[in-house]
Amino acid sequence: MGTLHTVNKSPFTDQALKSCLSLCAPGDSLLLIEDGTYGALTAAPTAKLLDDATKRGIKLYALASDLAARGLDSQLAAGIVLTDYQGFVRLSCEHETIQSWY
């Protein structure tokens, strides 16, 4: 499989998610962690970019515990799959490369 991209910065204060999405290729996956989970919101400034990414064949994930810690569970945008730490490890093993956007 392609690359697993992890983003831990909020799109409200940083351009990491936007930069990541510009380089993601079909077959890649994106996992939003820590403050990066703010990018999973329907009101995020990158919501349209995430929607476009799914149409290009990029799989989107968010770490459920990080969303819950920030009280964001109910504001999740469509097309984003919640995962836990076991899922994070599984995604890491399934991809050839892991690129962290910090």
N, C-alpha and C positions, 0 to 999 in steps of 0.2 A: 504494500500500500504506500501511499505518498507520505507527506509530512504532517505531523501533528504540531499545530501551532498553539502555544499557550499564551494568553494575555492576562496580565494581572493589574493593569492600569485602567482607571475609569475613563471612558470616552468624554466625560464632562470636563476633564482637566488635562488630558494627555492625547496625543495623536497615535499612540502605539496600535490601537485596534484598526484605525483607518489605514495606517501603513501596512499592517499585516494583511488586511483584506485586499489591498492592491497587489500583493504578491502571491496570494493563495491561488493554487491551481486546482482544476478538477481532480477529485480523488483525495485531496487534502482534507483534514479535519481541523476544527478550531475549538479549543476548550477555554472557556472564560472562567478564571479563578480569581479569588480574593476580590479586590475592587474592580477587576475586569468584569465581574458579574453585572455591574451597572450597565454594561453594554447589552445585556440580555433584556432590558426593559423596552416596552413598547414606545416609551417616550425618549429613548436614547437618541443622541444626535446621529448615530450610525445605524439606526433601525433600517433604513432603506438599503444601505450597503450590505447588511446582513441578509435581507430578503433577496437581494441580487445574488449574493454568494450562494445561497441554497439553489437558486436557479442555474448556477454554473456548476453544480455538483459538489459543492463543499458542504461537509456535514458539520453541524453546529451543536456544541454541548456547553453546559454550564454546570459547575460543581454545586450540587444541591445544598450542601452544608454552608457554603459561602453565601449563597442567596438567602438562606434562612437566617444566618447570623446578621444580615443587613435588613431583614424584614421585607425582602423583595419577592418572596415566593409567588404572590398573587399577581404580579405585574409582568410576568414572563411573556415575551413576544412569541408568536407562532413560529414553528420550525426549529426551535431550540430544544434539544433533548437534555433532561436532567440526568446527572450521573453522580455516583458516589466515589469514594477513594478507590474501591476495587475497580470501578469502571475506568478511572484515571490510569491505573496500572495496566488494565487490559488495553486501553487505547495506546499507551506507550509501547506495549509489546507488539501491537498490530501494525505500527507504522515504522518505516525504514529510518526516518529522521525525526527528531524533536527540535523545534525552534521555539525558544522562549522569548517573548517580547516584554522586556522589563524596562 
